[in-house]
């Protein structure tokens, strides 16, 4: 196992090695974590020392004067100095204001900066920001607009020409305050923007726009300081917002605003909260703020225990790595290596496997951070949607980030999306953070990997093996030329870190050929990522009946219930259908100690739990191997006191109630973790016509008012698996409610609605499949082949089967679904493009 080697002070060797044991945890799990730009991972030693601290000391509210409160106050002040020391500055130059994160710090600046609005009779202020900025920076313009201050975005290339904006000498005496915001490192591409801009802008030698006045600079350092040192003695911006979880991984929900003391006296604050007032009157407009800048701006009691945890975070970081300079070179070596190999991957026709979005060639850690942003391409050069890449990466236990990363400006720049393109995508149903990755053949986002101080070359290799295994085969893979062999890669890495002993020790020499030779166990099938289909059809108002001359009638062959979400199926020959779908289908779910739903994605053993419904006795019996059967009544209100709550299922909020301690203990013993069983409450009012903000109907509740439906003939296509399975096992993997016989594979996708006996169902859309189909329902073991084979077979996204919604709610006939009933489908008439339902809204659970 490879571990980062760092210089150690005398006597620290054994302690350092013990602290690094935490890294082994991730290797044991087989996890490859590549989203360090999202959050760092915390070491076990940090938590241990923090909890030891809490167990040995009592920390009171720092606003009190008792002994425990004084201890808290003194510890917080010590942490402030530790932060200043980390950035090589002192309390004489900067003040630390604790916030809930960098976003809150940015909001604080927008609210308190001494803006001069338009129409005040004086030259007005400008809020200027680089287009390549986080959403939280751009969002400051909402506050400035309310203050009647104009906002001006500036593209990165425009800054290179900004010397033309230099204000004439006769206008340089103007003191109107302007604010320019830019990131030290782009969270989209990892580009590091020049820190020299800070002094050039403040001195007037570099002007973002031609406007007389005094420029102040906000440096968004949240991404930068996670892997790079920031010396505030050399570079002195006026404001620096940071989030500590990006550096340490823990605590979350804590950040800070570093304020240059020269600007601090000019900040304006209207609201005053607890702890900020030296004195005030409740019955008169009188308020006197505290003299300390930090005390004035930290409203209420700060998150003092989290602040105390920062001390242990700094200790762990220094102990494990030797400092930020080591982290900078270590993470750059990993990203440079990965970029070099990734950029050489070609198909047999010479087409690149990926398109990398970068403003640099990864030649120096001074201009490029440890972030690689890209999209996977097919042999024809078409982009494969990021959600499909993410889905397959999860099968290999690789954690990446996808989308636009809260940076629309950089996303537009690199993906060449115009303003109108972004608006059209929104109208088509795409919103930030969803899985609609391709619209009209163009990507809406990309894939990002990022390295941190805990990353290893094993992580880089694992990721490269994944790309090769899912995109290339031995027959169509072209090895890179000699210019990208091991020696050249090693030389380029070493040249960027030749003065750093630590990073040189880390620069292991791996050739691309070594990676290829070790990918055999990755290729369980010929499956590969395929270009997805990104649109779905909607039912037209006038549908066309299907006439299938010369074919056998379509009939229902199997009916399955899944009373507990993600647990085993219960097969019946007939069953009632209600306004929420099949009666009792997916009406219960298992949740963890925090009330969050557990599915087979997190706990594959749920498939070994066998619930069955006894309508005559009005009970559900639950069985599992090695456990005594347990039962619970089907009635919701049994006269006992129940705990009502709300949970989120498939991105929707549902009303639920707890099923009691007895069943909770049963599931906790079975799964070896604290969990409970909850049930959807039928008291919650539902409206199937309620519109989701993506433009499609939603159905609140565990059953989602949907029926899962697959075609028996389509199932038979899975004979192409290396080890074909019995039809019954395949059906269980896809967790369908209704299975029908037919003669043409996937013809159900052409239907608008169907009738089964007295029941009428509307086709809502295709089922987007997730990792659950890769879990063997008999053993709970995973097999990556299924999702990959589905992707390869369909030549598009992983869709199999369709969703139905019961339209027979007003019928006076009995709503009973029976095996053997004939299925009468109706064809679609039109093919209107509409955004697909997201994987969060529809899962295989």
N, C-alpha and C positions, 0 to 999 in steps of 0.2 A: 504494500500500500504506500503510495507516495504522499508525503506530507511536506509542506513548505518549510524550508530550513531558514532560520533567522539567526542573526548574531545574538548571543546571550551573555548577560552580565555574569561574572563569577558567582557560582553558587546557585544560579537560577535554573541550571539544566534539568534536574529531576522534576521541579515544579512545572517547568514549561512543557515537558513531555506529558505529564499527567493532565495538564489543561488541554493538550491537543488530542487526548483520547476521545473527546467529544466528536472529533471529525470521523472517527471510525464508525460511529453510529449510522452515518449516512451511507457508508460503504456497505455496512451489514444489510441495510434496507434495500440496497441496490438503487438508491435514488440519485439522480443527477439533477442538481438544482442550478438552473441557469437564469435566474431572475433576480440577481443581486441588485440591479438598479431599482427593482421594486421594493425590496427590503433585504437587508443583510440577515445572516443567520447568527443567532446568539450562541456562544459557547456555554457548555454546562458549568464551567467554573464561574462564570458571571452570575448565574442563578444561585449557585451554591454559596458564594460569598455574600450575595445580597440577602438571601434568606438567613444565613448565619448572623448577618448584621442585625436583621429585624428580630431575631430570636434573642439576641443579647442586649438590645437597647430598646427603650421605649421612646418613640418619637411623637410628640404632641403637636397640636396646631401651632404653627410658628407665630401666629398673632397673639398668643397668650404669653404670660411672663413666667410661668412655672419652670421647673428644672427641665422637664422633658421637652417643653416647647422651646426653651433656650437652646437645647441640644439640636433640635431641628433647624432653628434659625442659623446657628453657627455652621451646621453641616451644609445647608443650602449655599451660604456665602462661600464656603470652601469649594463647592462645586463650581460656582461662578468663576472663581479664580482658576480652577482647573481647566475650564473651557477656554478662558482667555489665554492660558499657557499653551493649550493645544494649538491655538492659532497664532502663537508667538506675538502676543500683544499684552497690554496691561489695562487696569481699570482707569488709568489716566487717559487712555485713548478711546476705549470702547466700554459700553454698558451692555450687560446681558439682560434681556427681557424675556422671561419664560412664557411660552404660548403653547397651544395644543398641537402645533406643527408649523411647518413653513407656510401653509395656506393661511392660517390665522395670523402669522407674522406679516404676510403681504397685505392682508386686509387691514391690519393695524396701520401700516404705512399709508395706505390709500386714504384712510379716515383721518389721519393726523398730520399729513404733510401740509405745509403752509401754502396751499394753492391760492392763486389770485384768479378769480373767475372772469369770464367774459362780461363786458358791460360795467366793470367796476370803476372805469375812468382811468385805469392804469393798464400798462401792458400785461396781458393775461398769460397764465402759465400754460405749459403743454405737458401732457403725460405721453411719453414716447417709449416704445418698447420694440425689441427685436421680434420679428415674426416667428422665429424659431424659439418660442418660449412656452412654458407650461401653461395650461389652462388657468391656473390660479393667478398667474401674472397678468394674462390678458383680461381676466375677470375683474381686475382692479378698475378697468374703464367704466364698469357699471357704477362705481362710487364716484369717480371723477365726473362722469356725465351728469349725475344728479347735482354736482356742485358747479355745473356749467363750465367745466374745463374740457378742452378739446383733447382727444386722443389721436396719436399718430403712429401707426405701425411702420417699421423700417425693415426692409429685407437685408439679410447679411451682406449681399454684394453691394448694397447701397452704402453701407458703412465704409467700404473701401474707397468710395468716392466722396466721402463726407467732408474732406478738406475743402471742397468747393463751397461748403456751407459756412465757412468761417465768417464770423461776424466782423464787420468793419470796425476799425479802432475807435471811431467816434461813438459806436453803440456799445462798447464793452463795459461802460460804467453802469449799464442797466442791471438792477439787482433782482428782477423778477425771477422767482424760483421755478425751474423746470426739473422734471425727473426722467431719467433714462434708465430702463430696466433691461438687463440681458443676462443670460445664463453663463456661468463659467464653463459648463459642459452641457451640451444638448442631451436631454434624456431620450431623444429619438435616435440619433445617429452616433452619439459619443463625441461629436466634434467639440474641441476645446477652443473657445473664443479667447482672443488675446486679453490677458489681464492688464496689459499696458494701456488698453482703452480707458481704464479707470482714471488715471492721472491725466491722460490727454484730453478727456472730455471735461474733467473738472477744471483744467487749466485754460480751456477754451481753444486748444489747438485742434480738437476734433469735435465737430458738432453734428449730432444725429440729423438735425434739420436746421435750416437757416432761421434763427430766431434769437433776437437779443435777450440777454438775461444770464442768470447764473445756473449752471447745470449741476445737479446732484446725481449720484449713481447708486442704483440698487443692483447688487450682484446676487442673482439667484444661485446659491452654492449648494443646494440640497443634493443634487446628483454628483457634483464635483467632489465634495469633501468626503464622500463615502470611500473613495479610493485614492485621493490625491491630497497632498499637503497644501494648505493655504496660509501664506505668511502675510499677516496684516501689518507687519512692519514695513514690508516692501510695497504692498498694494493695499490702499486704504479707501475702499468704497464707503459710502455713507450708511448703507443698510445691507445687512447680510442675513437673509432668512435661511434656517436649516431645520431639518428633522432628524432627531437622534436615532430613530429606528433604522434609517438608511446607513448609519455608521456601525451601530452595535447590534441591531436586530431586536433589542429590548432595552428600555421600555418603549412601547408604542404610545401614540397619542400625546407625545411631548416634543416640543420644538423650542426654538428660540429666535429672537430677533437681536442681532448684534447691531447696535446703533453707535455711529461715530459721535463722540461727545461734542463735537463742534456744531452738529445739526440738532442735537437733542433739545436744547433750550427753545428751539423755534417750533417744535411739534405742538399741535393744538389738540386738546382732548376735551370732549364735552361730558361724556358719561363718567361717573366715579362710583366705583364699587367698594366693597369691604376691603379695608387695609390700605386704601389709596389716599385717604383723607387725613390731614393733620387735624382738621376740625371742620364741622359744618353745623348748620341749624336746620331742623326739620320744618320750622314754621316761617322761615325767612330765606330769601335767596342769598345765602352766605355759604361759601365753601373755600377752604384753604387746602391745597394739595400738599402731600408730603414732599420734602425737598429732594429725595432720591428719585432719579429717573425710573429705575426699576420699580420702586414702590408706587410711583404714580401710575404706571401703565399695567401692572399686574393686578387686575381686578379680582377680588375675592381671594380665597385661599388657594395658593398654587398647589400643583400635584406633587406634594413634598416627598412622598415615598418614591415616586418615579424619579424625581430629581436626585434623590440619594442613590438610586440605582445607577445613575450616570457615573458616579465615582468608581464603581466596580467595573463599569463598561470601559472607562479609560484604562484602568489597571489591567484588565484582560487584554485589551488591544495592544498595549505596550508589551506585555509579557509574552504574548503569542507571536507577535510580528516584529517587534523592534522599532515600530514607528511607521508613519504614513509614507515616507519615502520608499521603504521596502515594499509596502503594499502597492504603491504606484507602479514599480518596475515588475513586480510579480504578476499583477493582473494584466499589465500591458503585454508581457511575454506570452501569456495564454491567448489573449485576443489576437495578437500578431500572428501567432502560430495557426490559430483556427482560421483567421481571414486568409492567410496564404494558401492553406490547403483547400478551403472552401472555394476560393476564386479559381482554382485550377480544375475543378470537377467538370467534365464534359460528357455529353452523350456520344454515341458512336458516330453521329452525323456532325459532331463538332459543336453542337449547341451547348451553351452553359446550363448547368443544373440549377444555379441560383442567380438572382440579380441582387447585388449588394448595394444598399443605399448609403453612400459615404461621401464626405467631402475631403477625405485624405486617403493616402495609400498605406496607412498604419505604419509609417516609417519612424515615428517618434512619439513617446508618451507625453510630450509637451503639447502636441496638437490633436491627439486622439486618445479618448478614454476607452475602457474595456467593454465597449458596447458594439455589437454587430447587428445591423438591421438589414433584413433581406426578405425576398419572396422566392419561393420555390417555383421553378418553371418546368413545363413538360418539354418533350422533344421538339415541339413546334414553336417553342418560345412563349407559349401562353402561360399566364400566372395560375398557379394552383392555390385556391383560397386558403387563407391563414387558418381558418377554423378546422379545415381538414388536416393541415399539418399539425396543429395543436392536438387534435384528437388522436392521431397516430403517435405523436411524441409521448402522449400520456400512456399509451400501451407499453412503451419502452421505459416508463417511469422517468421520463425527462420533462422537467418543468421549465417551460418557456413563457414568454409574454406575447400576446398578439393584439392587433388593433391599430390605433393611432397614438396610444400611450399618452393621452391627455396633451397632445401637442399637434393641433390641427395645422398650424403654420408650417411646421417641418414636414408633416404628412403631405400637404398640398405641394410643397416644393419638390419633394423627392418622387412622389407618385404622379406628379404633373396633373394635379386636380385643380381645375379652375373654381372660382367661387360658385359659379352656376352648377358645376358638377357636384359640389358638396350639397347645395340646396336640393338638386334633383335626387341625390341619394337619400336625403332626409325625407323627401316626399314619397320615395319608393319604400320607405319603412326602415331604412338603416339609421340606427342611433349609436352613439358612442358606447362601446363595450359589448355589442351584440355579435352574433356569428354570421351576419350577412356580409360575406367577404368579397363577393363578385357581383357587380351590377353592370349590365350591358357589356360583359366581357372584360371589364376593367376592375382592378382591385380597389377595395375601399380602405385597406390597411395592409399591414405586413407582419412579419415575425421578428421578434427581438430576443437575442440572447445576451447575457451580461455576466461578467465574472466579478468575484469578490475575493477578499483575502483568504477565505476558506476554500476557494476553488483550486483544483488540481489539474494536471495534464490528463489525468484519467477522465475528468469531466469533459475536457475538450475532445479527447479521442472517442468517448462514448457518443457524443453528439455527432461527430463526423461519421462514425459507423452507422448511426441511425439514418443519416441522409443517404449514404451510399447504399445501405441495405434496402431502403424503400424506393430509391430512384434508379439504381443501376444494377446490372447483372454482369457476370464475368464476360459474357459475349459482347455487350455493347459498351463496356467501360474502357476508356482510353487513359492509360497512365500518363501523368504529367511529364513534361519534358525534363531534361537533366537540370534545367535552371531552377526547378522547384523540388529537387531531391533533398534528402536529409541534410546534406552539408550546406546547401544554399540557405535553407530555412534556418538552420542553426546559426550560420554566420550573420544573417540579418537580425535575428533575435539578439545574439550576443553583442552586435555592434551598437544596439540601442541601450544596452545595459552593461557595457564593458567595465564601467567604473563601480558597479554594484555587485559585491561578492554574493549577497543573498540571492539575487535574481539569477546570477550565473549558475548557482547550484541548482536552481529550479529549472533551468532551460534544458530539460531532457531531450534527447535526440530521437525523434520518432519520424520515420518516413511514411509517406502515403501508402507505400507498398505494405508496410507493417500493418496498417489499419485494414487494408483490403484482406490480408491473409487471415485476419481474426474475426471476420464477419460471417463465418459459416453458420453459426448458431442463430444469427439474426434472420437468416433467410429461410424461414419455415415454409415459404411458398413463393411463387412468382409474383405475389401481390406487390403492388406499388401504388403510390399516390397517383391519382388521375385527376384530370381537369374536371371540376365539379359543374353540375347544373345548378344554377342559382335562382331559378324562378319556379313558382308553383302555379297551378291553375286554380281558378275559382269557379264555382257552380254558376252557370248562366240561368236566367230566369226561365227560359224555355229549353228543356232538355230533350234529347232524342232517344227513344227506346232502342234497346239492343235486340237484334234478331240474329240468332246464331244457328243458321240452317245447317243441318247435317251434324251438329255437335250434340254431345250429351248435355242434359240439363245441369245447371250449376246447383249444387246442394251443400248444405251445412254438414260437415263431417265431424267437427269437434267443437265443444264449448268449454272454456276454461274461466275460472274465477281466480283472482289473486286478492283474497280478503285483506292481507297485510302487505303493504307496499314493500316490494323487493323480496318477499318470501315466496315459497313454492306455490305451484298451481294446484287448484282443486277442480277436477273435471266432473262435469254434469251432463246429463242427456237433455235436460230442459231447465230453463231458469227464467224468473221474472225480470222484466226490464222496466226501470223507472226513469224519473226525470234526471237522475244522476248517472245513468248508464245501467249496467247489470247490477242487480240488487246486492249490496255489500261488497262490490268490487272495489278494492283499494280504499276501503273505508278506515283502516287502521294503519298506523306506521310506528316504527321504532325510532326513538330519539335518544340523543346522548344526554349527559347530565346538565347541559346547557339548553336543552329543548330543541336542538338542531336535528333535522331528519337524518337518519343513517340509511344509506342504500347499499346495494351490493358493490358499488364503486369503492366505498370505504370498508365495508365488511362483507366479503364474499360468502361467509358462512351463513348469511341470512337465507340463501337458497336451500339450506338444509332444514329449514323450519317449515313444517307442513301444517297449515291451518285447514280446517274443514268446517263447513256450515251445516248444522242440523236444524232444518226449518221446523220439524215436528217438535223437537225439544226446545227450540228457540235458543240455541247456544252455539258458540264457536269453540271447537276443540283444537288445541294446538299441540303438535307432537314434534319431537326431535330425538335423534338417536342419543341414548345415554341419559335421557331426561324422562321423568314421569310426565304423562300427559296432563295438561291443565286446560280448564274451560272457563269461559266467561259468558254472561248473558248477552243476547242480541239487543235487548231493550236498552235504550239510552238512559232512561230515568228509572232507576230501581228503588227510589226512595232513600238512597244513601247520599251522603254529602259528597259531591264531586268537585274537582278542581277544574274550572273553566279557564282557558287561555287562548292565545293566538299563536299560530306557527306559520312558517313560510314553506310552501311546497311548490316546486317548479316555478319559482319567482312570484307566486301569488300568496296572499295572506288568507289563512283559513281559521275558522273557529273550531277549537278542539277541546276535549276534556281528557283528563288522565284516567287510566283504567285501574289504578290502585297499586298498592305495595306488593301484593302477592304475585301478580303477573310481572311487575318490575323486577322482583328478586329472581323470578324464573329466567327472564331474558338476560339479566346481569350475570347469573351463574353460567348460562349457556355460552355467552359471548366473552366472558372474562373481563367485562368492563361495565361501569355503571351506566345503565340505560333504563328507559321506561317505554311503555306502550301507551299511545294516545289514540283517540278516535275522533274523526270528524263529527261535529255536531250538526244535526239536521235543522237546528233552529236558525242557522245563518240563512238569510234571504239571498237568493241568487237571481241573477238576471242574465240569461244566455245571450241577450242582445247588447249587453254592455260592451262598449268598444275599448279595446286595448289601445295604448298610445301608438302601437305599431300599425294600427288600422285593421286588426282582425279581432274577432270575438274572443273573449276569455271565459273560462268556466272555473269559478272558485270551488275548491274542494279537492280532496285527495283523488277522487275518481275523475275529476275534471269534466264530468258529463260526457266522456268520450269512451268509445269502444274500439279496442285494437283489433285489427282484421288482417289476416294474411291468406294468401292463395296457396292451396296444397301443391299445385303445379309449380309455383315459384319456389317452394321449398325444395323440390326435387332437383333444382339446379345446383344444390350444394353437394351433389355427388362428386363434383370436381375437387373437393377437399382431399388432401393427401391421405387422410384416414376418414373416409365417409362415415357419417353417423346415422343412427336410426332416425326415421322421420319424427318419432315422438320426442326424442331428445332435442332435435333441431327446433321443433315447435316450442318446447319449453324454454329454449334459449331466447327466442324472440318474444316470449311472454304475450302471445296473442290471446284475445278473448274468443274470437271466432275464426275457425279454419274452414275453408270451403274447397270443394273439388272443382276442377276446370280443365281446359285443354290448352290454354295459351298462358305462358308465363307473363306475369306483371300486367295482365290486361285490366286488373282492378284500378290501375292508375289512370285509366281513360274514362272512369265512371264519374258521374256527377252525384248520383244517389242510387240507392238500392232498396228493394222491398224484400222482406223475408217473412212469409206468412202474412200476418196482419200488421207487421211492423214496417215502418218506413224510416230509413236512415239517410242523412245528408253526409256526403263525403267531405270531410273538413280539409284533408291534405295528407301528404305522405308522412310516414313515421321516420324521423331522423334517428338513426341508431347510434348508440354509444358503446362504451366498453363492456356493458353488462352482457352483451351477446357473446363475449369472449370467456365467460365464466361457465364452467361445466356444472350444470344443475345437480348432478349426482355427487360431485366431490367438492365443489367450491374452488377448484383450481382454475387458473387463467390460461388462455391460449390466444396469443396475438393473431393467429391465422384468420380467425373469422372476420374481424373488422377489415383486415387487409384484403381478404378475398372478396368481401362485399364491395369494397371500393374498386377493386380491379374488375370485378364482373360487371358492375353497372356502368362503369366509365363515367361516374359522377359522384356526387356526395353519397354518404352511406345511408341511403333510404331503402326501406324494405317494409312493405305492408302499407295500409292506410288507416286513418282515423275516421270513425263514424260518430255522428251525433243523432240520437233518437229524435225523430220528428213526429212521433205518434202520441204525443202527450195528451191530446184532446180526444183520442179515439175511445169509443164506448166498448170496443172489443178487448178481450184480455191481452195484455202485453206480455206474452210468453214466447221466448225464443227456444226452438227445439232442434235437435239433431235430425237430419233428414229433410228439413224444410227446403223448398226450392228458393233460389235466389234470383230475383229479377232485376238486373242492372239497367241504368239509364246513362247514356253517353253524355259527355260534355259537348256543348255546341261551340263555345268560344274558348280561346286561350288567352285570357287576360293575365298579364304579369302582376304578381303581388308578392310582397315579401314573405319568405317562408317563416313558419313558426320556429322559434329558437329552440335550441337543445334544452334550455332551462324550462321552457314552457311545456315541452313534450319530451319525455324520456322513456326508456325501455323498462322502467321500474314497475 
